[in-house]
Amino acid sequence: MSVKNVSCPVEATMEVIAGRWKILIIHQLLEDTKRFNQLQRELGGITHRTLAKQLREMEERGLIKRKDYQEIPPRVEYSLTSLGRSLERVLLAMHAWGEYYGRIASRKK
């Protein structure tokens, strides 16, 4: 996957983590290393195809690492790289802002 030329660091961040599932996948992998089916169960609602695509894109970007144990039946585990782990603060900030927004939005109703 080629790196798009962006004019703003926020745009670069959004380019890497854009979409509904990538942030949720990162959140799950911050807890621990997970296998494919475990991720799919915990994310609920993501299709096999979408999860595979998102994981592949995140691996290409250097956010996650895929460990294939070369066993039968196949066993593959996914974990965050140090680059992927560096997004923890971003997710925590998004979480805090989401809570703040929820409080503000509920007052306006």
RAJOZI-V503588 format. One record per residue. N is the residue number from 1. SS is DSSP state (H for helix, E for strand, C for the rest). PSI is psi in whole degrees, -180 to 180 (* if undefined). OMEGA is omega in whole degrees, -180 to 180 (NA if undefined). Layout:
BEGIN
N/SS/PSI/OMEGA
N/SS/PSI/OMEGA
END
This chain:
BEGIN
1/C/127/-179
2/C/152/179
3/C/124/-179
4/C/140/177
5/C/117/-177
6/C/157/-177
7/C/-7/-174
8/C/138/179
9/H/-33/178
10/H/-40/178
11/H/-39/178
12/H/-44/179
13/H/-47/180
14/H/-35/178
15/H/-37/-177
16/H/-39/-173
17/H/11/-177
18/C/150/177
19/C/163/-176
20/H/-36/-167
21/H/-30/-174
22/H/-44/180
23/H/-41/180
24/H/-37/177
25/H/-46/178
26/H/-43/179
27/H/-44/179
28/H/-42/-177
29/H/-16/173
30/H/-29/179
31/H/-45/-174
32/C/169/171
33/C/140/-177
34/E/152/172
35/E/162/-175
36/H/-54/-176
37/H/-34/177
38/H/-45/177
39/H/-45/-178
40/H/-42/178
41/H/-46/-175
42/H/-28/179
43/H/-28/177
44/C/115/177
45/C/-12/179
46/C/136/179
47/C/160/178
48/H/-47/-178
49/H/-46/-179
50/H/-44/180
51/H/-45/179
52/H/-43/-180
53/H/-46/-179
54/H/-43/179
55/H/-42/179
56/H/-45/179
57/H/-41/-179
58/H/-34/176
59/H/-42/178
60/H/-33/180
61/C/-8/178
62/C/17/-179
63/C/-33/-179
64/E/159/172
65/E/145/-178
66/E/124/178
67/E/115/180
68/E/120/-177
69/C/-1/178
70/C/48/180
71/C/164/172
72/C/122/-5
73/C/157/-176
74/C/140/175
75/C/118/-180
76/E/135/178
77/E/148/179
78/E/139/177
79/E/164/179
80/E/143/170
81/C/176/177
82/H/-33/176
83/H/-44/177
84/H/-41/178
85/H/-29/-180
86/C/-14/177
87/C/-6/-179
88/H/-45/-180
89/H/-36/178
90/H/-46/180
91/H/-39/177
92/H/-40/177
93/H/-40/177
94/H/-39/178
95/H/-48/-179
96/H/-43/179
97/H/-40/178
98/H/-41/176
99/H/-44/179
100/H/-48/180
101/H/-42/179
102/H/-40/178
103/H/-44/-180
104/H/-47/-178
105/H/-37/-179
106/H/-27/177
107/H/-30/-176
108/H/-12/-178
109/C/*/NA
END
